[in-house]
Amino acid sequence: MKKKLKILVTSITIILLVLSLTSCGKSENATAKNGDKELFTLRVPTQTGFNEINIADELGYFKEQGIKIKYTGVLKPGMTEYQLIAQGINDVFTGGHPPNVAQARLAGIKVTAVAPGMVDNKEFPHVRYLVKNDSPIKTLDDINGKKVSISGVAGCTDGYLKYYFKQKGKTENIKWVTLPNPGQQEQSVVQGLVDVTTSHPPYAGLAVAAGGVRQIATSWDILHSPGAGLSVRGFSDEFIKEHPDVVKGFTEALYKAHVYINSHQDESKTIIAKWLKLKPEDLSVFWYEESKTINPEYIEKWFEISESIGLWKKGDIKPTDIYTNDYAPK
């Protein structure tokens, strides 16, 4: 009996010791986990072009602000970033121009721009118009009546050319061909499927370097304004209200990325090339706004362009309805 009791006591002691050690292990793990700074996860679309999101992520700028970026997948044809925010799939819109935000709000999707993105630049244009080397097309005026490939309907794809012909008092008669996948537009010119493409970085640089195409003009030739190339980043009004500190951290990270990209273009190309699985040498880049705030004059320029080509009627929405600088870096 005493022997059995001794065995029982020994067994209980061993069990308690094991439980104690296990408990200590769990406690240490919990402490280590709690000791780490908890990051706020922001859901964004997977990027397919030259962009500051991947660069800010790679350089740790988001992490510095307590933010972790989660890429939710490439936008499907016909789907907009604003729809994905409305559906609760994403938190941020990371592309698009002021007209896109205005149209989303007019459609009932309450989103607001909080930070600038790229702007147009003579040396680093937002859009480059490419044709085959042997094409008879020499100028923008020659484009009317021709087939032009675009990634989708937007202020900077078909919009710039519509505005150009409108300003010249001509009726635009372009045959638009939508090719949403990255690199498709440029390839369509090489293959002779279209006459012209509206090419964005990084694919414009790749196409010219690969040969077979030449540039006839850029967006700068049409608009002569950095503001006409302004893109914006933002959130739903609800998200901004619920997470103001996250929004502030996001704008701070983007600002740092913009300054870095403009001053470290080769390094930025290398980062984007890694993310997009491309060679960095021939990538073209955007020029980014280095101001911490969204320039009201740039928004007004976009409204003038948009209203002149009939995206909405003057008075339907005001420039001040679509953006705020309240969360800009100090």
C-alpha positions in Angstrom: 0.0 0.0 0.0 2.8 2.4 1.0 4.6 1.5 -2.3 1.5 2.3 -4.4 1.0 5.5 -2.5 4.7 6.5 -3.1 4.3 5.7 -6.8 1.1 7.8 -7.0 2.7 10.8 -5.2 5.8 10.5 -7.5 3.5 10.5 -10.6 1.5 13.5 -9.4 4.7 15.4 -8.7 6.0 14.6 -12.2 2.7 15.7 -13.8 2.7 19.0 -11.8 6.3 19.6 -12.7 5.5 19.1 -16.4 2.4 21.4 -16.2 4.5 24.0 -14.4 7.2 23.9 -17.1 4.6 24.0 -19.9 2.9 26.9 -18.2 6.1 28.8 -17.9 6.8 28.2 -21.5 3.4 29.6 -22.5 3.9 32.6 -20.3 7.2 33.4 -21.8 5.9 33.1 -25.4 2.9 35.3 -24.5 5.3 37.9 -23.0 7.5 37.9 -26.1 4.5 38.2 -28.3 3.0 41.0 -26.3 6.4 42.7 -26.2 6.4 43.1 -29.9 4.7 46.1 -31.3 1.3 45.1 -32.7 1.0 46.1 -36.3 -2.3 47.4 -37.9 -3.0 45.4 -41.0 -4.0 47.5 -44.1 -5.5 45.6 -47.0 -4.4 46.9 -50.4 -4.6 45.6 -54.0 -1.6 43.7 -55.3 0.4 46.2 -57.3 1.1 45.6 -61.0 3.0 48.8 -62.0 5.6 51.2 -60.7 4.3 52.3 -57.3 5.4 53.6 -54.0 3.5 51.1 -51.9 5.9 48.3 -52.6 8.9 50.6 -52.0 7.6 51.9 -48.7 6.9 48.4 -47.7 10.3 47.1 -48.7 12.1 50.0 -46.9 10.1 49.5 -43.7 8.4 52.8 -43.7 5.0 51.3 -43.0 6.4 49.2 -40.2 7.9 52.3 -38.6 4.3 53.7 -38.4 2.9 50.5 -36.9 1.4 49.3 -40.2 1.5 45.9 -42.0 0.5 45.8 -45.6 -1.6 42.8 -46.8 -1.8 42.4 -50.5 -5.3 41.0 -51.4 -4.8 40.2 -55.1 -4.7 41.9 -58.5 -7.8 44.0 -59.5 -10.0 42.0 -61.8 -11.1 43.5 -65.1 -14.1 45.8 -64.7 -13.5 46.1 -60.9 -12.4 49.3 -59.2 -10.5 49.8 -56.0 -13.4 51.9 -54.7 -15.8 49.0 -55.2 -13.5 46.7 -53.2 -13.5 49.2 -50.3 -17.3 49.4 -50.4 -17.4 45.6 -50.3 -15.1 45.5 -47.2 -12.4 43.6 -49.1 -9.7 46.4 -49.0 -9.0 49.4 -46.8 -7.1 51.7 -49.1 -7.2 52.9 -52.6 -3.6 53.2 -53.9 -4.2 54.2 -57.5 -6.3 56.5 -59.6 -6.7 60.2 -60.1 -9.1 62.8 -58.6 -11.8 62.1 -61.1 -12.0 58.5 -60.0 -12.6 59.6 -56.4 -15.2 62.1 -57.6 -17.0 59.4 -59.6 -16.9 57.0 -56.7 -18.5 59.6 -54.4 -21.1 60.4 -57.1 -21.9 56.7 -57.2 -22.5 56.7 -53.4 -19.1 55.2 -52.3 -17.9 57.6 -49.6 -14.1 57.7 -50.1 -11.7 60.6 -49.5 -8.2 61.2 -50.8 -5.7 61.9 -48.0 -2.3 61.9 -49.8 -0.8 62.7 -53.2 0.9 60.1 -55.4 2.7 60.7 -58.6 2.5 63.9 -60.7 3.4 64.6 -64.3 7.0 65.6 -65.2 8.6 66.5 -68.5 11.5 64.2 -67.9 9.5 61.4 -66.3 6.1 61.6 -68.0 3.0 60.0 -66.6 1.8 58.7 -70.0 3.9 58.0 -73.1 2.2 57.5 -76.5 3.9 54.8 -78.4 3.5 53.6 -82.0 5.4 51.0 -84.2 8.6 52.2 -85.7 7.2 52.1 -89.2 3.9 53.7 -88.3 2.9 56.8 -90.4 1.6 58.4 -87.1 3.9 61.3 -86.2 1.9 63.5 -83.9 -1.0 63.5 -81.5 -3.2 65.0 -84.3 -2.6 61.8 -86.3 -4.2 59.6 -83.6 -7.8 60.7 -84.3 -9.7 57.9 -86.1 -7.1 55.3 -85.1 -7.1 52.3 -82.7 -5.7 53.1 -79.3 -5.2 50.6 -76.5 -5.8 51.6 -72.9 -5.8 49.7 -69.6 -9.3 50.9 -68.8 -11.4 54.0 -69.0 -9.8 56.7 -66.8 -8.9 60.4 -66.8 -5.3 59.6 -67.9 -6.0 56.9 -70.4 -8.7 58.0 -72.8 -9.3 61.2 -70.9 -6.1 63.0 -71.8 -6.6 62.5 -75.5 -10.3 63.4 -75.4 -9.3 66.6 -73.6 -6.6 67.3 -76.2 -9.0 67.1 -79.1 -11.6 69.0 -77.2 -9.2 71.9 -76.6 -8.4 71.9 -80.3 -12.0 72.1 -81.3 -12.0 68.7 -83.0 -14.4 65.8 -82.6 -12.6 62.8 -81.1 -13.1 59.7 -83.2 -10.7 57.2 -81.6 -11.4 53.5 -81.5 -10.6 52.5 -77.9 -9.3 49.0 -77.2 -9.2 47.9 -73.5 -6.4 45.6 -72.6 -6.2 45.4 -68.7 -3.3 43.1 -68.2 0.2 44.5 -67.6 2.3 44.7 -70.8 -0.6 43.9 -73.1 -1.0 47.4 -74.4 2.6 47.7 -75.5 2.6 44.2 -77.0 -0.6 45.1 -79.0 1.3 47.9 -80.8 4.3 45.6 -81.6 1.9 43.0 -83.0 0.0 45.6 -85.1 -3.3 45.0 -83.3 -3.6 48.7 -82.5 -2.1 51.9 -83.9 -1.2 53.6 -80.6 -0.9 52.8 -76.9 -1.1 54.9 -73.8 1.8 53.5 -71.8 2.5 54.0 -68.1 5.7 53.1 -66.1 7.3 50.7 -65.8 6.1 49.2 -69.1 6.8 52.3 -71.3 10.5 52.1 -70.7 10.6 48.4 -71.2 8.7 48.6 -74.5 11.0 51.3 -75.9 14.2 49.5 -74.8 12.9 46.2 -76.3 12.6 48.0 -79.7 10.0 48.0 -82.4 8.1 51.0 -81.0 8.8 54.7 -80.7 7.4 57.6 -78.7 5.4 60.3 -80.5 4.4 62.4 -77.5 3.7 62.4 -73.7 1.0 63.6 -71.3 3.3 66.6 -70.6 2.9 67.6 -74.2 -0.9 67.8 -73.8 -1.2 69.4 -70.3 2.1 71.1 -69.4 1.3 70.7 -65.7 2.5 68.5 -62.9 -1.0 68.7 -61.4 -2.6 67.1 -64.5 -0.8 63.9 -63.6 -1.7 63.9 -59.9 -2.8 60.6 -58.5 -4.2 60.3 -55.0 -4.4 57.7 -52.2 -7.1 57.4 -49.6 -9.7 55.5 -47.5 -13.4 55.3 -46.9 -14.8 58.1 -44.7 -15.7 55.5 -42.1 -12.2 54.2 -41.9 -10.8 57.7 -41.6 -13.1 58.4 -38.7 -12.4 55.1 -36.9 -8.6 55.0 -37.4 -7.2 58.5 -37.8 -3.8 57.6 -36.4 -3.4 54.8 -39.0 -4.3 57.3 -41.7 -1.6 59.7 -40.4 0.9 56.9 -40.3 0.0 55.9 -43.9 0.5 59.4 -45.2 3.9 59.7 -43.4 5.1 56.4 -44.9 4.1 57.5 -48.4 5.7 60.9 -48.1 9.0 59.3 -47.1 8.7 56.9 -50.1 8.1 59.7 -52.5 11.2 61.6 -51.5 13.2 58.4 -51.6 12.0 57.4 -55.1 12.8 60.8 -56.6 16.3 60.8 -55.2 17.0 57.1 -55.6 15.6 56.1 -58.9 17.9 53.2 -59.6 17.4 51.7 -56.2 13.7 52.1 -56.6 13.7 50.4 -60.0 15.5 47.5 -58.4 12.9 47.1 -55.7 10.0 47.3 -58.1 11.7 44.9 -60.5 12.0 42.4 -57.7 8.3 42.7 -56.8 7.1 42.6 -60.5 9.7 40.0 -61.6 11.2 42.3 -64.2 14.7 43.5 -65.1 15.4 46.9 -63.5 17.6 48.4 -66.2 14.9 49.5 -68.6 12.0 50.3 -66.2 10.5 53.7 -66.5 9.5 55.5 -63.4 6.9 58.0 -62.1 7.9 61.3 -60.6 6.3 61.7 -57.2 4.8 64.7 -55.4 7.2 65.8 -52.7 4.8 68.1 -50.9 3.2 66.6 -47.8 -0.2 67.8 -48.8 -2.6 67.5 -51.8 -2.3 70.7 -53.9 -5.8 72.3 -54.3 -4.8 73.8 -57.7 -4.0 70.3 -59.0 -7.4 69.0 -57.9 -9.1 72.0 -59.6 -7.1 71.3 -62.8 -8.5 67.7 -62.8 -12.0 69.0 -62.3 -11.6 71.3 -65.3 -10.4 68.4 -67.5 -13.1 66.1 -66.2 -16.0 68.5 -66.7 -14.7 69.5 -70.2 -14.9 65.9 -71.4 -18.3 65.2 -69.7 -17.4 62.9 -66.8 -19.9 64.9 -64.8 -21.7 68.3 -64.9 -20.2 71.4 -63.3 -21.7 71.7 -59.8 -22.5 68.0 -59.4 -19.5 67.7 -57.0 -17.0 70.2 -55.7 -13.2 69.8 -55.6 -13.2 70.1 -51.8 -15.6 67.2 -51.6 -13.0 64.6 -52.6 -9.9 65.3 -50.5 -8.5 66.4 -47.1 -5.1 67.4 -45.9 -6.1 67.0 -42.2 -4.0 63.8 -41.9 -0.9 65.0 -43.8 2.6 64.6 -42.2 3.5 67.6 -40.0 
